[in-house]
Amino acid sequence: MKYINEQIKAKVGGRKAPKMSIKEFKEKCDRWLVQNKTKLEEEGYDIYDGFNSIVPWIVGNGDEGFGFGKAIKDIHNKFEVYWENMDYEDSPRITKDGIPYWLFEGFSDYGPPVFWFLYWDGKNWRAYVPVRGNYVCPKKKIQFCEGYDNYSAEREALVDSGIIDSQMSDEDLEEYICSNILEGIIDISSKSLAIDEFENRLEVV
């Protein structure tokens, strides 16, 4: 089984963050909710939905009024994303070196989810969108299956990943994407590859 962007060699290190227990990390998230309660409610958020439910929308929508400016730039300066829905986990994860983080999945109306991560670097909230195993087209800097220009970006990513032949016709490519990938018949993403890339970027401060 070949996965999207699996062939890309990911960088190691370069993202620094402090060690912290899951308990300490969740307490930090809860403090942020309390500190921003009034503003969040004014914007229509319910703080009882939890940090992991609210924050992906703030970051995904590019709302810089809540202290996530760095995280927003981490995503939107790297990829053009269109997220209409978000999936999140109930609890944070933690690396083997003791750095906690949140894993999110951003969905557009037209394609599979994009895995992305949120962590605290000691001064700012930061985000990371991995390439390996993730539904993004790194050369075009967009998320997968947006369908622009006869799926030219998707073609490039699929050919580079060795998943389709470069000679596949535009008609067959559209059929392959719409009838197989978008319908979930073929899943060429890999959450484990995305997690592995992200965790390998993190270094303890």
Buried (B, 14 or more C-beta within 10 A) or exposed (E): EEBBBBEBEBEEEEBBBBEBEEEEBBEBBEEBBEEBEEEBEEBEBEBEEBBBBBBBBBBBEEEBEBEBBBBBBBBBEBBBBBBEEBEBEEEBBBBEEEBBBBBBBBBBEBBBBBBBBBBBBEEEBBBBBBBBBBBBBBEBEBBBBBBEEEBBBBBBBBBBBEBBEEEBEEEEBBEBBBEEBBEEEEEBBBBEBBBBBBBBBBBEE
